[in-house]
Amino acid sequence: MKFNSKPIPEHKEVPLADGGRWENIIEQWTEAEAPHQELENTKGNSCYVLSVYSEADPIIAKARLEEILNLVQAQADIIVGKEVYYLAKPNSRTLLGKGKAREIAERARSCNANLLVIDAQLSPSQMRNLEDMTNMSISDREGIILNVFLRNAKTRRAKIQVEIAQLEYLRPRIRGIGMNMDQQAGGISGGRGAGETASELLARKIDGRLAEFKRKLKKMETDSKVQRKQRSSCKRIVLVGYTNAGKTSLMNALTSEKLSAKNMPFETLDTTTRSLSRHGGDVLLSDTVGFIRQLPHRLLASFESTLEEIHEASLLMIVIDVSDYEWKEHLKITEEMLEKLGAQQIPRFYLFNKLDRISSESGSINFKEHSKEFPFLALSSKDKPAVKTLKQELLNRVQSGQDTHKTVSVFAPYAATQVVSLIYSKCRVIKRQFVEGGLKLTIQGERNIIENIEKLSGVKPE
């Protein structure tokens, strides 16, 4: 017997703002860099930007509109129109509701826009419903952030990390998968159905490319671990914070480097490490990828190995742009991200940056309250005397001995394989003893790493 499912329209019936860019890219894949090169040559879209918010504060709404506009511009698109929409209750099918979606689409078309950008995270079904309803190509916040990451990726590793996230985002958004395929008929005749649709073929190519990228990334991660192990004897200060907080400019000022520090989101994707001082032992300073509100979980997973630099830090310097109206919210997001990464036990230093951009009455800000009793400084990275003071303060903190190595005895159950692996990769094992149920180990390592191991489930200090 033959099973025929009702055909549904392929995704090509919806006019794509990218002109079928993804299909062409996947067809022409020969090298890992090919998608990146293709995207760089793609003409920018004409975008109508809709910022959706649920807070009553109009100043916050304006700040968030400015953020999504910066992201759209960072992916080299042209903004032809913009608006802010207050959404009290999201619609499960289209987020906005049928009437409002069509109304906004009409305004977008009147501006000659070919892409409607919605500053919200849309599910694949919501995106499809909106495309059908408005007859426009739709991009959500996650899609925009992924495109910005892809454009800014410079190294082979960063390109692969971002492309993995891009493909995982695209995969469930292909239309028609599994809906227009006939089963092979039974019996002697051995008749066949219609076979795979274009969408099925595209999905299979994506799956194959994902597997290839992940294999390459795993090899790169192994090489990176070897490099980090060679630097394990050094003290490490890691810069973290919201995107565009001025981390790279600060790093340039502290190390006399000339790293690219454009005023745009996610200019830095690869972790950059430079020597801060060679007096009294190496102290390394690392600049990491910035955080952002609603950072796609796919990117966080792809950049997990890059963010391992944070776990190996002797000191985290949290950089905050106090000239931004939402800097308190940005600080909260940064701290939440550090908690997700399991880095809450690492010593911190708060740096309130861009002091030159705020008015004099802002001097009344209680920085001590926001640094949660951790040490802090407030300055501008352009203020050379202040930067010199900061550099000496950082060196004093990591060289004073308060973050020295710690030696402890721990018991690790045999089942805790990941913990044992962490111990062997990050610590020096002085003594090992096989006992009932697990291993009794005497280990030595950085104080913050040891404390983190002690807190892990199943590992008990002796």
N, C-alpha and C positions, 0 to 999 in steps of 0.2 A: 504494500500500500504506500501511496505517495502523500507526503505532508506538504502542503503549500501554505505558507504564511502570507498574509496580505502585504504587498510591497508598500513601502513608505518612501517619500521623496528623499533623494540623496541631499547631502549638505550643500552641494553646488547650486541648488535652486535658490538659496539665499545669497544675494550679492555679497561677495567677500571683499572687504576693504583692502586686503592684502593681495587680491588678484590670484588667489590660489597658491600663495607663496609656499605654504607648508608642503603641498603636494609636489611642487617642483623641487623643493629642497630635498625631500626624501628620495625622489627619483634620482637625483644627481649625486647622492652621497658617495663619496669615494674616500675622503679623508675626514678626520674628526673636526677639522677647522672649517669645512665647507659650509655648514649652516651659518656660522658666524660671518663669513665673508659675504655670503648671499644677503644677509640682513643688512650689512653695512651699505650695500648698493641699492637697497630698496628705497623708493621715493616715499617721503613722509605722508601720512594720512592727514586729511582735514577733519579735525575732531571737534565734536560738541561735547563738552564736559559737564556731567551732572554730579554734584556733590550731595550725597544723601546723609543726613544727620538726624539724630533723635534728641540731642540736647537742646535746652531752651536758650542757651547763651549764644547770641548772634556773633560775638567776637570769636568764640570757638569755631562756629560754623565758617566764618571768614578765614580763620587760620587753616582749617582743614581743606577748604577750597584751594587755598594757596599751595598747600602741600601736593594735592593731586595735580594741579596745574604744572608745578615744577617737575613732577614725575613724567607727565605727558611730554613736556618740552625736552626732558632728558632723553627720551626715546626718539628725538628728532622729528616729532609730529608738529603740525600747525594747528593752533587753537583758533577756531572760527566762531565759537560761542561758548558760553558758560552760564550756569545757574545753580542755585542752592535750593534743595527741596527738603522740607521738614517731613519726615516719615514717622508717624506715631506708631503704626503697626504694620510690619511687612507682610506682603501678600505671598503665600507659599508657592504660587505658580509663577508669578512674574515679578515679585518683590514690590513693584510700584502699583499694580492694579491696571486693568485693561485700558480704561479711559485715560488715566494719567500717562501711561506709556505711549499711547498714540498721540496725545497732545504734545509731549516732549519731542517725539520723533518728527512731528510736523515742524516744530520750531528749528530742529536740527537741520531738516531738509531745506528750510528757507534760508539757512546760512551756508548752503552748499556743502554740508558735512557728509562724509562718506563713512564715518565711524562714530558711534555713540559710546562714550566712555562713562561708565557708572562707577562712582567711588564706593563700591561695596563688594563683598565676596558673593558671587552668584554661583549657584549650583549648576551643573551641566543642563539640567532640565529647565531651570529658570532662564538660562541663556538662550536655549533653543526656542522656548516659548516667546521670549522677547523678540528674537530675530524674526519668527513667523508673524508676530503681531505687528511689528513696526516696519518689516521689510528692509531692515538696515543691519549692517554688521555691528555686533556688540562686543565691547571689551570691558572686563571688570577690573577691580583693583589688583587682583593677583596677576592677571595677564599683563598689566602695565608694568608692575614691579619686575616680573620675569623678563620682559623685553628690555628694561633698563639694565638689569644685571647682564643680559646677553650682550648688549652693546658695549658695556664697560669691561667685559672680560678681556684681559690682555694675554695671560699665559695659557698654555695648553690645558693645564689642570683646571683653571677657573672656567674655561670654555666648556670643558667636559662636565664639571659640576653643575653649571647652569643649564646646559642642554639636557641633562638627565631630568632636572626639575621641569623644564619646558615640555619635554615629551610626556612626562607623567601627567602634566596638566592637560595636554592636548588629547591624550588617549581616550578618556571617557567622554570627550566632547565631539567625537566623530559620529555622524548620524548614520543610522541604518544598520549598525553592526548586529548581525544575528537575526535581523527582521525580514530579510529578503533572500533566504537561502533554502533551497529544497533539499530534503533528505534523499539519499540514494534509495531507489526503489528495491524491494525484495523480489524474490522469485528467480526463475531461470533467465528471464530476459535481461536482468541486470541493468535496467534503465537508470539513467542519472537525472538528477535535478539540474537546476540552473547554475549551481556552483557558487563561487564566491562573488560578492559584489565588490565594487571599487572601494567601498569603505572597509570591507573585510581585508582586502589586500593591503590597504594603507595601514590598518591596525597591526597586521602581521609584520610589516616592514618596521613599524615603530617598535614593536616588541623585540625584534632582532637587533635594532640599533641600540635600544636600551641595554640589552644584555652585553653588547660589545663595549659600550661606554662604561658600564659598571665594572667589567673586567679590567679595563685600562685604569680606571680610577683606583681600584684596589691595589694594583701594582704601584701606582704613584704614592698611595698612602703608606705602603711598606717602605718606600724610599724616604719619605718624609720622616717616618719614625726613626730611621737610622740617623738622619741629620739632626733631629732633635736630641737623640741620645748622645751624640757627639758634643752637644752644647749643654748637657745636663749639669755640668759643674758650674755653670754661670748663674748669677742672679738674674732674674727676669722681671721686667716691669712691662705690663701689657695695657695698652690704651683701649678702652671700650667706651661705648656711648651711642647715642642716637645718630642716625646718618646726618651728615652735614654739620656736626657739632664743632668741627675744627680740629679733629684729631691729627690729621696729616700735617696741617699748618703748624701745630704744636710740636709734632715730631721733627719737622724741618728746623724749627727754632731751637730745639734741645740738642739736635745732633749735627746742625749745620749742613743738612742735606738739601737737595732740591727736588724732592718727590712731587709729582703732580698733585696739586691741591685746588682743583677748580671748585667754584661755588655751585655744585650740583650734587644731587643725591647719588650715593653709591659710586663715587669716583674711585674708591678703594675697595677692591674685592679680595685680592690676594694679601695674605699676611706678610708684612714687610718688617724685617728685623735689622736693626742697626746697633752698633756699640755706643753706649752712653758714656762710658768711661773705662779706661784701662788701668786706672790707678787704684791699687788695693784689690785687684781681681776684676775680671770682666763683669760688667753690668750691661745687659742687653735690653733694648727698648723695642717693643713690637706694636705695630699698628694693625688692627683687625677690621673686618667688615662691620659696617654700622648696622644698628638695629632700626626698626621702624614699626609703627602701629600696624597690627594685623600682618606681620611678616609671614609670608606663605610657609606652611610647615614643610613643604617639599624642599624649599631652599635651606631651611634649618637642617634638614636631614642630609642634604647634599653637601653642605658646608661643615658637617659635624667634625670631619678630620681637620679642617682648617681651624676651627674654633677650639681644637684640643690645646692650642697654644695657651688658652685661658687657664686650663687646669694645671699647667706647669708653671704658672706665674708665682713669683715670690711676693708680688704686689700688683693689685689691679688699680689703675688710675682711671676713674670714671669721669669722663669729660662731658660737661653740660654747657650748652649754649644759652646763657641767661638772657640774651637779647630776643629770644623767641618767646612769644606770648605763652606758648604751651610748654615751657621748659620743665615745669613741675610734672606734667603728664609724661614728658619724654624721660625724665629721671625715673619715674615709676615703671615705665615700660622696660627701661634698661635693667632695673633691679629684678623685675619679673623674669626677664630673659636669662639673667645670670642664675636665678634660682632654677629655671628649667634645665640649664646646663650643668647644674650641680656644683656651682662655684661660689655658693654663699659663705663657705668657710674661709675663703682666701682673704688675707688682709687687704684693706682698701684705702685709697686716697682719693678724695673728691676734688676735682678741678673745675671751678666755675669760670667758664671761658667767655671771651668777647665782651669783657667789661667796658670796653671803649664805646660799644654801641648802645648802651643803655643810659637813660637820663640820670642826673645827679641824685634825684630823690630816691632812686633805686638802691642807694647806699644803705637804706634802712632794712634791706633784706637780711633776714636772720639765716645766714649761710650755715651756721653751726647746727641749727635745727634740722636743716635739710640734709646735712652730712651724717646725721644720726650718730653723733659723738665720734665719728672717725675723723682723722686729720684732714684739713682742707686748705685750699688757697683760692682766691678770686683774683683774676688778672686778665690781660689781653696778651695773646701770643705775639703781638707786635711790640710789646713793652719789653725791651731787651734786659733791663735790670731785674724786672720781675721774673722773667724766664730763667735768668741766672740763679736767682734765689730758689726758684722751683727745682732746678736741676740739682743744686746742692742739698736741698731738703730730701729729694728722692734718693740720692746717693747715700745720705746719712741713714735713711730708714732701712735700706736693704743691706747696708754694710755694717750696721750697728750691732748685729748679732741677734736681733730679736726674731729673725726668721731663719735661724741656723738649723742644721740638720738635727733630727731627733731619732733616737734608737729605742725601739719598743719590741716586746714579744707579743705575737698575736696567734690566735687559733683560727684556722680557716677550714671549714668542712670540705670534704672531697667534692660535694655537689657545687660548691661556689667556684666554678672554673673561671668565670670572668674576673672574680676578685683576685684569685691566685695569679692570673695572667697580668692583671694590673700591678700587683706587687712585684713580679719579676721584671716588668717593663719599666717601672718608675723608681724602684728602690734597689738597694743593695741587700742581698740576702746573706746575713752573717752566719746563721745557723739554721739547719732544717732537720726536723725530727718527725718521722711518721708515727702517729699515735692513733688510737681507736677513733674512727669517725672523721679523721682529717689530718691536717698538717699543723705542727707547732713550729712557727717561724720567728726568728729574731731578725728584724729588718731595720735598715737605716735609710733615711731619705729626708727630703724637704719637709719641714714641720707641717705646712698646710696639706701636703699630699698624705702624710702619715695620719693626720687628724681626719681626713676624708675617708681613708681606708678603714679607720677604727669605727666610723659611723655607718659604714655599709652593712647591709643586712647579712647576718650569718658570720660576721667576723668580730671576735671578742678580744679585747686586750687582756693579756695575762696579768 
